[in-house]
Amino acid sequence: MAPPVSEEPVLVPRRRIWPVIAVLLTITLGAGLFFYRLSKAPRPNRVLVAFDVDGYWWEGSEPAAVLSDQLGERLAKLGFDVVKAGDPEVTRILEKAKSPAEAAKALQAGFVIEARIQPEEIKHEKIGFIELRVDAPVTVTFAGESAKEAGRLTGFAGAKDPKVARRLLASSMADQAFDLAVPAVLAHPAIKAILEKRATGEAASLAPAKDFADKRTSMTKNAVDSYDKLRKLRLDAENGPVKPTYLSPSSAHDELAAVTPLGFLRSANDIRPFYVAGAQSMGWINELEALEWRSVADPSKSVGLWKGYNLYGYPAAEPTTGVPVVLVEDLFGWAKTITVIDKTGKAKRVRVDTSHRFVDPKVSPGGRYAAMWDRACQTCASELLVVRLADGETVFASKAADGSIAAFTFVDEHRLALLETPKVEVPLPSEKDDKKDAAKPLLKKALVEEDDDAAVVPQHVFILELESTPPTRTVVTKAKKGTAFGGPSADRDGKRLVLETTKGSLAVLALATGEVSTLAIGGHASTPRFSPDGAWITFTLHVGGSQGEIAALPSAGGPVQVLTKNEFRDRFPQFSSDGQRIVYETIDEDPTYPKNRLVVWVASVPAPR
């Protein structure tokens, strides 16, 4: 018989149930805490862009919003979850937080991309224009870690309205910000770990970022390799008597502004290559233009002088010491400046002009004056302007009504040589004293009637004396019928000029006598320069189908020595200050951006002996 079933509930002893409850509570609390922490944990693929430009974007700063939006849009295309405006809770957190790091923590943003941009303001009261400059570090911070600098944002902008200037400045730096921040984010271990787990949802969302990183790495390497290859190919293709020494980086755009005892003056327009994801091609960001002295013997030794937005034409330096340096800046199309860099390295704008267009200055020995081309309007003819560098005041300004100036160069501290075709022929000093032939005016009139060419006024070589008030002009010689001079350059003693001729030869002019000696060069010569001792002349030689070779010959006459021989364009040679080398520009097509950019290098070869 079965035992009777009790109606009383079966109770588990108290000492047995409490351990079970404790375990269950621990598991429950642990799980809750885990999920709570998980819900609050930073998400590596979430990014807060926090650029401070007179405030953050969530504080109402328009330029900060412009820059942050442009960077945020590009990050979003790569699969990142970018913190955006629109959600009231997000806005509340951002406005309440004491710092971007605190806001990022509350918003579960793994990364914070920051920059505090405080533009330097330069107000040009006379022209009603404001100029902005910025140089600020960009930092990338992952949750709980120290901030790491990814690079620096540099930029210039200008406008009449300060708000417009700030907006333009912000927009102009979006490419830089992207190019600096994205590689730093993608290189972080937290992102690398996600990308390695290809099957996860996070990895799938960041697939565009991985594709970007892979292609960027590959194409950037190809760009670097292409410049190294170009350098080697050029050296291999050089058939001159010696191989040149390249003094510039392989991707450089270096213009040769001057050669003095300080070295060569490098006017650099460098770029920062970057991968354009949308076009799947390489683009570039223009760095700030820069001036620096570099050693001819060791180009790694350099002294920086200036950085700016838009250097207009070639700068110049005092020829015997290298000080001062004079350059022209273009202030965003609103004005041009004449800027002087003194021996302390300080730059001073001695003149700012909204209507005139200065370009290609030359500095007198001693550094008192600068002469340059000037146009009073965009379509006006170029005139000659000479200014006093101490204050930028005009010393001499040519007038189109007086004649046409083709070229000029300083002879010494206070004399300037001009190649000018005047409206009316100016007699030579010897002609002024010639009173022997009283019928000469009648004869000249008869020739004009019979031969129209006799009415053409030839080109004159004048010496402009700047110490006279006003400056006076004296004619030294005249070009022969059907010819003209160009590219003048004086020797160190100020006694001779070397000139190009329209016949392709070179001419040496003795300033004291007006005597001209012609030097045959077996081709077409341009941009001649004397050696420091005056015994040699270097020049750009065009012969056959060459784009330009570097050559030299004795100034007294003699055989031409061709120093480079290649398919490239070599130009603008100058002797080093010790006369041992000839420094020049050499140009080729950029292998990374064919048909869109040129590489311009400074190079040198040994001078002839």
WOMO-V88283 format. One record per residue. N is the residue number from 1. RES is the residue in three letters. OMEGA is omega in whole degrees, -180 to 180 (999 if undefined). Layout:
BEGIN
N|RES|OMEGA ; N|RES|OMEGA
END
This chain:
BEGIN
1|MET|-177 ; 2|ALA|178 ; 3|PRO|180 ; 4|PRO|180 ; 5|VAL|-180 ; 6|SER|177 ; 7|GLU|-178 ; 8|GLU|177 ; 9|PRO|178 ; 10|VAL|-177 ; 11|LEU|174 ; 12|VAL|-180 ; 13|PRO|-175 ; 14|ARG|-176 ; 15|ARG|-180 ; 16|ARG|-174 ; 17|ILE|-176 ; 18|TRP|175 ; 19|PRO|179 ; 20|VAL|180 ; 21|ILE|-180 ; 22|ALA|179 ; 23|VAL|-180 ; 24|LEU|179 ; 25|LEU|179 ; 26|THR|180 ; 27|ILE|-178 ; 28|THR|180 ; 29|LEU|178 ; 30|GLY|179 ; 31|ALA|179 ; 32|GLY|179 ; 33|LEU|179 ; 34|PHE|-179 ; 35|PHE|177 ; 36|TYR|179 ; 37|ARG|179 ; 38|LEU|-180 ; 39|SER|-179 ; 40|LYS|-176 ; 41|ALA|178 ; 42|PRO|178 ; 43|ARG|-174 ; 44|PRO|-177 ; 45|ASN|178 ; 46|ARG|-172 ; 47|VAL|171 ; 48|LEU|176 ; 49|VAL|-174 ; 50|ALA|176 ; 51|PHE|-179 ; 52|ASP|175 ; 53|VAL|-171 ; 54|ASP|-177 ; 55|GLY|179 ; 56|TYR|-178 ; 57|TRP|-180 ; 58|TRP|175 ; 59|GLU|176 ; 60|GLY|179 ; 61|SER|-179 ; 62|GLU|179 ; 63|PRO|177 ; 64|ALA|179 ; 65|ALA|179 ; 66|VAL|-178 ; 67|LEU|-178 ; 68|SER|179 ; 69|ASP|-179 ; 70|GLN|178 ; 71|LEU|-180 ; 72|GLY|179 ; 73|GLU|-179 ; 74|ARG|177 ; 75|LEU|180 ; 76|ALA|179 ; 77|LYS|178 ; 78|LEU|177 ; 79|GLY|179 ; 80|PHE|176 ; 81|ASP|-174 ; 82|VAL|177 ; 83|VAL|-177 ; 84|LYS|176 ; 85|ALA|177 ; 86|GLY|179 ; 87|ASP|-179 ; 88|PRO|180 ; 89|GLU|177 ; 90|VAL|180 ; 91|THR|180 ; 92|ARG|-179 ; 93|ILE|-179 ; 94|LEU|-177 ; 95|GLU|-178 ; 96|LYS|-175 ; 97|ALA|180 ; 98|LYS|-179 ; 99|SER|175 ; 100|PRO|179 ; 101|ALA|178 ; 102|GLU|178 ; 103|ALA|-180 ; 104|ALA|179 ; 105|LYS|-179 ; 106|ALA|-177 ; 107|LEU|-179 ; 108|GLN|176 ; 109|ALA|-180 ; 110|GLY|-176 ; 111|PHE|170 ; 112|VAL|175 ; 113|ILE|-172 ; 114|GLU|169 ; 115|ALA|175 ; 116|ARG|-173 ; 117|ILE|178 ; 118|GLN|-175 ; 119|PRO|169 ; 120|GLU|-178 ; 121|GLU|173 ; 122|ILE|-178 ; 123|LYS|176 ; 124|HIS|-173 ; 125|GLU|-174 ; 126|LYS|-178 ; 127|ILE|178 ; 128|GLY|-172 ; 129|PHE|177 ; 130|ILE|-178 ; 131|GLU|-179 ; 132|LEU|176 ; 133|ARG|179 ; 134|VAL|173 ; 135|ASP|-171 ; 136|ALA|178 ; 137|PRO|172 ; 138|VAL|179 ; 139|THR|176 ; 140|VAL|-177 ; 141|THR|172 ; 142|PHE|-174 ; 143|ALA|175 ; 144|GLY|-178 ; 145|GLU|177 ; 146|SER|178 ; 147|ALA|178 ; 148|LYS|180 ; 149|GLU|-180 ; 150|ALA|-177 ; 151|GLY|-177 ; 152|ARG|173 ; 153|LEU|177 ; 154|THR|180 ; 155|GLY|176 ; 156|PHE|172 ; 157|ALA|179 ; 158|GLY|177 ; 159|ALA|176 ; 160|LYS|180 ; 161|ASP|-179 ; 162|PRO|180 ; 163|LYS|178 ; 164|VAL|179 ; 165|ALA|180 ; 166|ARG|179 ; 167|ARG|178 ; 168|LEU|180 ; 169|LEU|-179 ; 170|ALA|-178 ; 171|SER|-177 ; 172|SER|-176 ; 173|MET|-178 ; 174|ALA|179 ; 175|ASP|179 ; 176|GLN|-178 ; 177|ALA|179 ; 178|PHE|-177 ; 179|ASP|179 ; 180|LEU|-171 ; 181|ALA|-172 ; 182|VAL|178 ; 183|PRO|180 ; 184|ALA|178 ; 185|VAL|-177 ; 186|LEU|-179 ; 187|ALA|-177 ; 188|HIS|-179 ; 189|PRO|-179 ; 190|ALA|179 ; 191|ILE|178 ; 192|LYS|-180 ; 193|ALA|178 ; 194|ILE|-176 ; 195|LEU|179 ; 196|GLU|179 ; 197|LYS|-170 ; 198|ARG|-174 ; 199|ALA|-176 ; 200|THR|178 ; 201|GLY|179 ; 202|GLU|179 ; 203|ALA|179 ; 204|ALA|-179 ; 205|SER|-179 ; 206|LEU|178 ; 207|ALA|177 ; 208|PRO|179 ; 209|ALA|179 ; 210|LYS|178 ; 211|ASP|178 ; 212|PHE|-177 ; 213|ALA|-179 ; 214|ASP|-178 ; 215|LYS|179 ; 216|ARG|180 ; 217|THR|-178 ; 218|SER|-175 ; 219|MET|176 ; 220|THR|177 ; 221|LYS|179 ; 222|ASN|179 ; 223|ALA|179 ; 224|VAL|-180 ; 225|ASP|-178 ; 226|SER|178 ; 227|TYR|177 ; 228|ASP|179 ; 229|LYS|179 ; 230|LEU|180 ; 231|ARG|-179 ; 232|LYS|-180 ; 233|LEU|-179 ; 234|ARG|178 ; 235|LEU|180 ; 236|ASP|-176 ; 237|ALA|-179 ; 238|GLU|-178 ; 239|ASN|177 ; 240|GLY|-178 ; 241|PRO|177 ; 242|VAL|175 ; 243|LYS|179 ; 244|PRO|171 ; 245|THR|180 ; 246|TYR|-175 ; 247|LEU|-177 ; 248|SER|171 ; 249|PRO|-173 ; 250|SER|-179 ; 251|SER|-169 ; 252|ALA|165 ; 253|HIS|-175 ; 254|ASP|176 ; 255|GLU|-178 ; 256|LEU|-175 ; 257|ALA|-177 ; 258|ALA|172 ; 259|VAL|-177 ; 260|THR|176 ; 261|PRO|177 ; 262|LEU|-178 ; 263|GLY|175 ; 264|PHE|-178 ; 265|LEU|-177 ; 266|ARG|173 ; 267|SER|-168 ; 268|ALA|173 ; 269|ASN|-174 ; 270|ASP|178 ; 271|ILE|174 ; 272|ARG|-180 ; 273|PRO|174 ; 274|PHE|-176 ; 275|TYR|178 ; 276|VAL|-173 ; 277|ALA|-177 ; 278|GLY|-179 ; 279|ALA|-176 ; 280|GLN|179 ; 281|SER|179 ; 282|MET|171 ; 283|GLY|177 ; 284|TRP|174 ; 285|ILE|178 ; 286|ASN|173 ; 287|GLU|173 ; 288|LEU|177 ; 289|GLU|-172 ; 290|ALA|172 ; 291|LEU|176 ; 292|GLU|171 ; 293|TRP|175 ; 294|ARG|180 ; 295|SER|176 ; 296|VAL|-179 ; 297|ALA|-179 ; 298|ASP|-175 ; 299|PRO|175 ; 300|SER|177 ; 301|LYS|-175 ; 302|SER|175 ; 303|VAL|-180 ; 304|GLY|-179 ; 305|LEU|-168 ; 306|TRP|169 ; 307|LYS|-177 ; 308|GLY|-173 ; 309|TYR|-174 ; 310|ASN|175 ; 311|LEU|-171 ; 312|TYR|-178 ; 313|GLY|180 ; 314|TYR|170 ; 315|PRO|-179 ; 316|ALA|178 ; 317|ALA|174 ; 318|GLU|-166 ; 319|PRO|-175 ; 320|THR|-179 ; 321|THR|-177 ; 322|GLY|-178 ; 323|VAL|4 ; 324|PRO|170 ; 325|VAL|-179 ; 326|VAL|178 ; 327|LEU|176 ; 328|VAL|176 ; 329|GLU|172 ; 330|ASP|180 ; 331|LEU|172 ; 332|PHE|179 ; 333|GLY|-178 ; 334|TRP|-176 ; 335|ALA|172 ; 336|LYS|178 ; 337|THR|164 ; 338|ILE|-173 ; 339|THR|-178 ; 340|VAL|175 ; 341|ILE|-175 ; 342|ASP|-175 ; 343|LYS|178 ; 344|THR|-177 ; 345|GLY|-179 ; 346|LYS|179 ; 347|ALA|179 ; 348|LYS|176 ; 349|ARG|-176 ; 350|VAL|179 ; 351|ARG|175 ; 352|VAL|-173 ; 353|ASP|-178 ; 354|THR|-174 ; 355|SER|-178 ; 356|HIS|-178 ; 357|ARG|180 ; 358|PHE|178 ; 359|VAL|173 ; 360|ASP|179 ; 361|PRO|170 ; 362|LYS|-176 ; 363|VAL|180 ; 364|SER|170 ; 365|PRO|-175 ; 366|GLY|172 ; 367|GLY|-179 ; 368|ARG|-174 ; 369|TYR|168 ; 370|ALA|176 ; 371|ALA|-177 ; 372|MET|173 ; 373|TRP|-178 ; 374|ASP|173 ; 375|ARG|-178 ; 376|ALA|177 ; 377|CYS|-174 ; 378|GLN|-178 ; 379|THR|-179 ; 380|CYS|176 ; 381|ALA|178 ; 382|SER|177 ; 383|GLU|178 ; 384|LEU|177 ; 385|LEU|174 ; 386|VAL|-179 ; 387|VAL|172 ; 388|ARG|-172 ; 389|LEU|179 ; 390|ALA|-176 ; 391|ASP|179 ; 392|GLY|-178 ; 393|GLU|-179 ; 394|THR|175 ; 395|VAL|-180 ; 396|PHE|175 ; 397|ALA|-179 ; 398|SER|179 ; 399|LYS|-179 ; 400|ALA|-179 ; 401|ALA|-179 ; 402|ASP|-179 ; 403|GLY|-177 ; 404|SER|180 ; 405|ILE|-178 ; 406|ALA|-177 ; 407|ALA|-180 ; 408|PHE|174 ; 409|THR|176 ; 410|PHE|177 ; 411|VAL|177 ; 412|ASP|-173 ; 413|GLU|-175 ; 414|HIS|179 ; 415|ARG|-179 ; 416|LEU|176 ; 417|ALA|-179 ; 418|LEU|170 ; 419|LEU|-171 ; 420|GLU|170 ; 421|THR|-177 ; 422|PRO|177 ; 423|LYS|180 ; 424|VAL|-177 ; 425|GLU|179 ; 426|VAL|-177 ; 427|PRO|172 ; 428|LEU|178 ; 429|PRO|180 ; 430|SER|180 ; 431|GLU|179 ; 432|LYS|-177 ; 433|ASP|-176 ; 434|ASP|-180 ; 435|LYS|-175 ; 436|LYS|-172 ; 437|ASP|-179 ; 438|ALA|-179 ; 439|ALA|-176 ; 440|LYS|178 ; 441|PRO|179 ; 442|LEU|179 ; 443|LEU|180 ; 444|LYS|180 ; 445|LYS|180 ; 446|ALA|180 ; 447|LEU|179 ; 448|VAL|-179 ; 449|GLU|-176 ; 450|GLU|-174 ; 451|ASP|-178 ; 452|ASP|-179 ; 453|ASP|-179 ; 454|ALA|-180 ; 455|ALA|-179 ; 456|VAL|180 ; 457|VAL|-179 ; 458|PRO|175 ; 459|GLN|178 ; 460|HIS|169 ; 461|VAL|-179 ; 462|PHE|167 ; 463|ILE|179 ; 464|LEU|180 ; 465|GLU|-173 ; 466|LEU|-179 ; 467|GLU|177 ; 468|SER|178 ; 469|THR|-7 ; 470|PRO|179 ; 471|PRO|-178 ; 472|THR|179 ; 473|ARG|176 ; 474|THR|-180 ; 475|VAL|-179 ; 476|VAL|179 ; 477|THR|178 ; 478|LYS|176 ; 479|ALA|178 ; 480|LYS|-180 ; 481|LYS|177 ; 482|GLY|179 ; 483|THR|176 ; 484|ALA|179 ; 485|PHE|176 ; 486|GLY|174 ; 487|GLY|-176 ; 488|PRO|174 ; 489|SER|-177 ; 490|ALA|172 ; 491|ASP|-175 ; 492|ARG|-179 ; 493|ASP|-178 ; 494|GLY|-178 ; 495|LYS|-176 ; 496|ARG|168 ; 497|LEU|167 ; 498|VAL|-173 ; 499|LEU|167 ; 500|GLU|170 ; 501|THR|179 ; 502|THR|176 ; 503|LYS|179 ; 504|GLY|-179 ; 505|SER|172 ; 506|LEU|178 ; 507|ALA|175 ; 508|VAL|-176 ; 509|LEU|173 ; 510|ALA|-173 ; 511|LEU|-178 ; 512|ALA|-175 ; 513|THR|-176 ; 514|GLY|-178 ; 515|GLU|-179 ; 516|VAL|175 ; 517|SER|-179 ; 518|THR|179 ; 519|LEU|178 ; 520|ALA|-176 ; 521|ILE|176 ; 522|GLY|-180 ; 523|GLY|178 ; 524|HIS|-175 ; 525|ALA|175 ; 526|SER|178 ; 527|THR|179 ; 528|PRO|176 ; 529|ARG|176 ; 530|PHE|169 ; 531|SER|-179 ; 532|PRO|180 ; 533|ASP|177 ; 534|GLY|-175 ; 535|ALA|-177 ; 536|TRP|174 ; 537|ILE|172 ; 538|THR|-176 ; 539|PHE|174 ; 540|THR|-177 ; 541|LEU|173 ; 542|HIS|179 ; 543|VAL|-176 ; 544|GLY|179 ; 545|GLY|-176 ; 546|SER|177 ; 547|GLN|180 ; 548|GLY|176 ; 549|GLU|177 ; 550|ILE|-177 ; 551|ALA|179 ; 552|ALA|174 ; 553|LEU|178 ; 554|PRO|-179 ; 555|SER|177 ; 556|ALA|-178 ; 557|GLY|-179 ; 558|GLY|-177 ; 559|PRO|177 ; 560|VAL|174 ; 561|GLN|178 ; 562|VAL|-170 ; 563|LEU|174 ; 564|THR|178 ; 565|LYS|-176 ; 566|ASN|180 ; 567|GLU|-175 ; 568|PHE|-179 ; 569|ARG|177 ; 570|ASP|-175 ; 571|ARG|172 ; 572|PHE|-180 ; 573|PRO|174 ; 574|GLN|176 ; 575|PHE|170 ; 576|SER|-174 ; 577|SER|177 ; 578|ASP|177 ; 579|GLY|-174 ; 580|GLN|-177 ; 581|ARG|174 ; 582|ILE|-177 ; 583|VAL|-174 ; 584|TYR|174 ; 585|GLU|173 ; 586|THR|-167 ; 587|ILE|176 ; 588|ASP|177 ; 589|GLU|178 ; 590|ASP|-177 ; 591|PRO|-180 ; 592|THR|-178 ; 593|TYR|-177 ; 594|PRO|179 ; 595|LYS|180 ; 596|ASN|-177 ; 597|ARG|175 ; 598|LEU|166 ; 599|VAL|179 ; 600|VAL|-178 ; 601|TRP|166 ; 602|VAL|-178 ; 603|ALA|177 ; 604|SER|174 ; 605|VAL|177 ; 606|PRO|178 ; 607|ALA|178 ; 608|PRO|180 ; 609|ARG|999
END
